[in-house]
């Protein structure tokens, strides 16, 4: 016999209330009186030496680009050597050679990256300093999970496509873009999605992002891979490369420097 909806709801509320009351009921176990009873001594956290400045790589970081070469990177399309333009301690996108990605694959990590839109940038909307940081690359093109890179300083576009957005999913909490010609900083914590043996999602991906030191994505849940057209969906993977996009817009290419990552696994 089916219960009326109101009765079913009332039953759920009463059950939840009973569970809450049971979980918050006073414990019959005596509280410890010795402060040592709540001290934890092991395991001892390993020692990591921080950089001299907060943007410098700590001792356990993998330095992905230090201004000298692209030895840690490869072309996404065919895994050949990366051929973007390294000069003056920075690397500038070469749009003719396509996306580049790390040779090493990662799962959960902390990432630091700095990027710069040219001071004399032209164009508008998505055609102005466009690139992307793919937190996990799942294919040779633009497949994966993208944090948008764009000149969003006095440049109007769709909000889930401006700088620091989870592309086509979640707009940043605030716009903290510096003017073109100044360096921008991304500090990212990426929690990769976890998949069951049959490919179903056990837990989704999450990203926390600071743009120029300001929180703009607060443990944001991703609905799946970021797509230009269509609704996001997940595709099983384990570890993946970190990818930088060579976008095909007609504005001048952007540059990067000081890129490092810390595995959190």
Rosetta blueprint (number, residue, H / E / L):
1 X L
2 X L
3 X L
4 X L
5 X H
6 X H
7 X H
8 X H
9 X H
10 X H
11 X H
12 X H
13 X H
14 X H
15 X H
16 X H
17 X H
18 X H
19 X H
20 X H
21 X H
22 X H
23 X H
24 X H
25 X L
26 X L
27 X L
28 X L
29 X L
30 X L
31 X L
32 X L
33 X L
34 X L
35 X H
36 X H
37 X H
38 X H
39 X L
40 X L
41 X L
42 X L
43 X L
44 X L
45 X L
46 X L
47 X L
48 X L
49 X L
50 X L
51 X L
52 X L
53 X L
54 X L
55 X L
56 X L
57 X L
58 X L
59 X L
60 X L
61 X L
62 X E
63 X E
64 X E
65 X E
66 X L
67 X L
68 X L
69 X L
70 X L
71 X L
72 X L
73 X E
74 X E
75 X E
76 X L
77 X L
78 X L
79 X L
80 X L
81 X E
82 X L
83 X L
84 X L
85 X E
86 X E
87 X E
88 X L
89 X L
90 X E
91 X E
92 X E
93 X L
94 X L
95 X L
96 X L
97 X L
98 X L
99 X L
100 X E
101 X E
102 X E
103 X L
104 X L
105 X L
106 X E
107 X L
108 X L
109 X E
110 X E
111 X E
112 X E
113 X E
114 X E
115 X E
116 X E
117 X L
118 X L
119 X L
120 X L
121 X L
122 X L
123 X L
124 X L
125 X H
126 X H
127 X H
128 X L
129 X L
130 X L
131 X E
132 X E
133 X E
134 X E
135 X E
136 X E
137 X E
138 X L
139 X L
140 X L
141 X L
142 X L
143 X L
144 X E
145 X E
146 X E
147 X E
148 X E
149 X E
150 X L
151 X L
152 X L
153 X L
154 X L
155 X L
156 X L
157 X L
158 X L
159 X H
160 X H
161 X H
162 X L
163 X L
164 X L
165 X L
166 X E
167 X L
168 X L
169 X L
170 X E
171 X L
172 X L
173 X L
174 X L
175 X L
176 X L
177 X L
178 X L
179 X L
180 X L
181 X L
182 X L
183 X E
184 X E
185 X E
186 X E
187 X E
188 X E
189 X E
190 X E
191 X E
192 X L
193 X L
194 X E
195 X E
196 X L
197 X L
198 X L
199 X L
200 X L
201 X E
202 X E
203 X E
204 X L
205 X L
206 X E
207 X E
208 X E
209 X E
210 X E
211 X E
212 X L
213 X L
214 X E
215 X E
216 X E
217 X E
218 X E
219 X E
220 X E
221 X E
222 X L
223 X L
224 X L
225 X L
226 X L
227 X L
228 X L
229 X L
230 X L
231 X L
232 X L
233 X L
234 X L
235 X L
236 X L
237 X L
238 X L
239 X L
240 X E
241 X E
242 X E
243 X E
244 X E
245 X L
246 X L
247 X L
248 X L
249 X L
250 X L
251 X L
252 X L
253 X L
254 X L
255 X E
256 X E
257 X E
258 X E
259 X E
260 X E
261 X E
262 X E
263 X E
264 X L
265 X L
